[in-house]
Amino acid sequence: MRSISETMTQHCNLRNGFRDRSLLTRLAAVVFLAAGAMTTLAEVRVQDIARLQGQRTNRLMGFGLVVGLKGSGDAGAYPNTARALQAMHQRFLQPVFDPRELKANNTVAIVAVEAQIPQFGVQEGQAVDVVVSVIGAAKSLEGGQLLTTPLQESTLSVTEIFALAGGKIEMPDPKTPTRGLIRGGAVFEREFVYNFIADGAITLVLDESQAGWPMAQMVARAVNHEVSSASAERSSDRRSDGIVVVRDDAAIATGPQTVVVRIPDYELRQPAGFISRVLQTQLFVMPQQPARVTISRSKRTIVMSGTVTVSPTVLHISGIGSVRVGTVEGAAQAPPGADDVAGMDTDRTATVEFQELLDAFSKIKLSQAQMAEAVEQLHRSGALHAQLAYSE
């Protein structure tokens, strides 16, 4: 159980930062000398916790035929394969009048073909990997070759063909012979470009783990400080009479997960530099993360973030005994030698750090499942002062 508590991720508040790097350096030196070895303040940039709206992946899909299989095909067992093979024969002027004529063909399989468009789009002629999966009765794709297959947008809302796929199939996982990979197997016939700018602005989308009003506001403040420093130096911000024109904030937190950043007019023709500066803006002050305990449904491991505390309580663990956390006011205290198997600071009536409870669990060698069950019990009773979430 010690390994679980040792791998707990505890996110502490970052120290207040200063734009004056020399002052920050002197302050860090003083703290280092006073406290001994301390970790260096990590530089957190906007691009580390957020992405541009429109920065995403898309999938292309098609149906194709794999040939050259060693008797593992399905033309005789799956009618759709035989019909697709018949259509291909007719297209190339090799007519098949009855699909039953193809029943003996076990070297062909019908497959689903998928390719992923990268998050920044693609250019004409660019190649990406292709995943090929059996959709019929074929037993294996090993040794097969995908015939040229057109790929379209997966929802078919756009009828154009974006890429052509084909090539020799590799088997990355021998335990799954019905699924293969073609490296660089899809070549794009046209460019696919995402639009990151809308109405003269970009939108930053915070990662789900970072989302919240405090973080969105902190990102907006940092970006405003960064872009205002650059724009203040431009003559366009100063009238002919010498009066500086005060601009509205460029960045505004419009939601707990979104920050809209207006691009200055003089940057719109070539916005790459401005967007780059926004993404590389450093956050020297981080808001306190909400207290959260996450339990893995499959492994029953526990991860903590923020400052998690527990009210004084008594946990009754089946087959183990009782774990006393602090002193519960108004409750009869068990005499020495009772069924208590662990306790912590029983004279304390205030909250107890969650880490102390994990240490107590470690001492009595609870299993991962027992620890997770105890945390859930604390949450149901209201003694756990944190959000409880689950992961797969």
N, C-alpha and C positions, 0 to 999 in steps of 0.2 A: 504493500500500500504506500510505502514511502515514495516510490517512483511517481505515483499519481500526484501527491502533494508537491513533489519537487518540480513537476512539469506544469503546475498551475501557472497560467499567465496572469500576472498582476500588472495592470496599467496604472501607473502613477501620474499625477499632474506634472507636466513639464514646467521647468522654472521659467519665470518671466524673462523674455529676451529683450535685447536692446538693438536698435539699428546701428549703434556705434560699436563696431566690431572690436576696437581696441579696448573699450571699457568692458565688454563681455569677456575678452581674453584675460584682463587683469582680475576680474571678479572670479573667473573660473580658477585661476591660479591660487587666489586666497582660499577658496573653498577646498581646493585639493590639499593645501598645506594644513588646513585646520581639521579636515575630516579624514585624511589619509587617502587611500585609493578610492576614487569615485568614478562612476561611468560618465563618459563624455555626452553632453547634450546632443542628441541626434537631430540632424536637420530634416524636418518634415516639409515636403513641398506639396503644393496643391495637386500635382499630378500623381502623388503617392496615395492620395485618399479620394480622388475624384477623376472622372473622365468627361470628355466632351459629349454633349448630347448629339446623337448621330454616329458616335463611335461605337460600332456594334458589328456583329457578324450576321451573315445571312446564308441560307442554305439553298443549293440548287439540287434538283432531283431529276431522274429519268429512269426508264426501264430499258434494259439491254439484254443481250445474249452473250453468254460465255461459252466459248468453244474449246476444243482440245482436251476435254476431260477424259480421264481414264476409266470410263464405265460408270462414273458417279453422277451422270446427268439425269434429266427427268422428262425428256421429250415423250417417252412412252407412258409415263405415270401422271403427267400434269398436262391437261389439254391446252392451257394457255401457252405453254412452251412450244407445243407443236404448231399452234396457230401463228405465233410470232415467227417461227422458223419458216412457215409456209409463206407469210407475207414478205419476208426477206428474199426468198427464192423468186417470188413474182416481181419484186422491185428490180432485181438484177436479171430479169428475163430468163429465169430458170424455173418455170411454173411447176407447182405441185398441185394436182387437181383434187386430191383428197388428203387431209391431214393424217389419216390413218397410215398413209404411205411412210410417214416419219416415225411410226411407233417404235421401230427397232433402234432408233438413234438414241444412244445413251451417252453421247459425248457432248451434249449441249444442255445448258441450264438457263432459265430466265432469272434475272436478278434485278434488284433495286440498286441504283447507282446514286451516290450522294457526294457532293463537294461543298466545301465551305468557303464563302467569300471572306477574306481577312477584314479586320475591323477598320482599316483605312482604305478599303476598296482595292480594285485591281485595274491594270492596264491591259489593253489588247495584246495578246500574245503571251501573257503571263500564265504560268502553269501552277496548279495546286494539286494536292493529294486527293485521291478518290477512295471512298469506301464502297465496297461491293458486297451485297448481302443476298443470300438465297431467299426467294419468296415462294418457291414451289417445293418439289419433293426431292431435289438434288441432295446427295449425301455429303459432297465435298467439292470445293472449288480449286483444290490443289492442282497445279499444273495448267490451269485454264488461262485463256486469253479473252479479254473483253473486246467485243467488236465495237467499232465507232458508234458512240451513243450520244445523242443530243441531250443537253441538260437545260432545264427551264427553272424559273422561280418556283419554289416548292408549293405555293398556294395556287399557281396557275393564273393569278390575276394579271400577269404580264405574259403574253403568248410568245414573245421573242425567245430565240435560242441564244443563251449567253455563252455556252462553252460546249466543246466536244470532248468526250472522254473515251479512253481506250487504252489498251496495253496489257502487259503480263501481270498476273495477280500474284502478290506475295501473301504468305500466311503468317502474320505476326504472332498468332496464338494457335499452336497446333491443336489445342483442346477445343477450339471453335472452328472447325474446317468449313463451315458454311458462311464464314465472313472473312473477306480478304481486303487487301490494300494495294492500290496502284500509286506509287510515288510519282508525283508530277503528272498524273494521268489525265488531268483535265486542262485543256488549253482554252483560254478565253478568246472569243470571237469579237468581243467589243469591251470597252471599258465599263467599269461599274464604279461610280464615284459617289460618295456620301456627301451630303450637304451639311456642313457644320455651322454655317452662318445663316441666321434668319432675322430679317428686319434690322440689319446692322449690328447684331449682337450674337454672342455665343452663350450657351448655357452649360454650366458645370453641374454634373450630377454626382453627388457624393456616394461613395460606397455604402452599401446597406449597413455595414458594421459601424460606420462613422456618422450615419445620418442623425440629425437632430437640430433643433433650432440654435442651440449654442454653437455647434460646429459650423453650421451654415453662416451664421453671423460672423464668426471668427474668420472664415475664409473670405467673406465679403470685405471685412475691415482690412485684412492683409493685402488683398488685391487692390483696394482703393489706395492704400498707402504706396504700393509699388507703382501703380500707373500714374498717380498724381505727381510723384516725384519726377517722372519722365516728362509728363505733359507741361509741368510748370516751367521747364526750361525752353519751351517752344515759343517763338515770337507770336504765333497765332493766338496765344492765350493772353496777349497784352495789347491793349488798344493803342492807337497812335498817340493818345494823350498820356500814355504811361500807366493807366489804370489797369490792374490785372482783372481779367474776367473770371468770376467764380463759377466753376462748372458743377453740375450735379454729380453725385457719386456715380462712378462708372459701374460698380458692382452692387447688386441688391439681392439679398436673400429673399427669394419669393416663396420658399417652402422649406421644410426641414431637410430636404434632400437636393434642392436646386438653388443655384446662384446664377443670376443673369448678369453678364458683363457686356456693357455697351462698348463697341469699338469706336475710337475717335475717328472723326471724318477723315483726317489726314492719314489714317492707317488703313482705311477700307480698300484702297487699290492694291496694297500689298500687306495683307493682314497676318502673314506668317510670323513676322517678328513680334508683333503684339501678342498673338496667341501663345507663342513660345514663352514670352516673359510672364504671362499670366500663369501658365502651367508650372513654371519654375519658381514662382513666388514662394518664399519660405514662411512657414507659420512658426513664430517664436513663442507664441502663447497658445497653449492648447486648453480647451475647456475640459472640465472634469467629466469623465465618462460616467454614464449611469451605472449603478451597481447591478450587475447581471451575473447569474449562474447558469451555465449551459450544460445540459446533460446529453450525452450521446445515446440515442436509443439502441444502437446496435452493440456498442462496446461498454456502455454505462460509465464512461469516463466523465470527469467533471472539470469544467473550465470556468474560471472566475475572472471578471473584469470590474474595474471600479473598486470602490470601498464597500465591501460586503460585511455586514455585522449580523449578530444573532442576539435576540433578547434572552434573558435568563429563562431557562426551561429545563425540562427533564425529558429525555428521549428514551423510550422503551423499545429496545431492539430485540425482535423475536429470536430466542435461542441464545442470546448473548447476555442481556441484562439491561441496566440503566446507565445512561450517560447524563450527568448533571452539568448544565451550563450555567454558571453563575448561581445566584441565590434567588429563588422564586419567592417573592413576597407573599405571605399568607399561606404558603404551603408548608406542610410538616416536613422537616428535614430528616432524612434517614440517618439512624445512628451509625457509628463506625462499624464496619463489618457487615453492613446490609448488602443487598444484591447489586449495589453500585459497582460497575466495572471500570469506570473512568469518571473523572470530574476535573473542573478547572476553576480555580479562583472562586471557591464557593462563598466567599465573603463579599463578592462583587454583585451589586444589584444593577449596574449599568450594562450596556451591550458588550458583547464579546466579539473580537475579530473572528471572521469565518475561518481564517487560517489556523487559529488555535483549535477550533473544532476538528479540522482536518488532521491536525497533529494528534488529537485524542483518538480519532478513528484509527490512525496509523498505529498507535500504541496497542490497541486491542485487536489489531490485525483484521479489520473488517474487509470483506470482499468488495469488489467494485459495485456489485449489485446491491449489497447492504448499504454502502455509502450513499448511492443514488437514492435508495428508498428512504434513508434517513433525511436527506435533503428535501425530498418531496414531502415528507411528514412535517418538516419545519415550515415549508411554504404553506401547506394547508392550514397549519395552526396560526400562521401570521407571525411566527417568531423569526423568520428569515426576512431581513430587510434588503430585498433585491428582487429584480425581475427574474422569473424562472423561464428559461427557453430550452428548446430541444433541437438537436441536430441529428442527422442520420449517422 
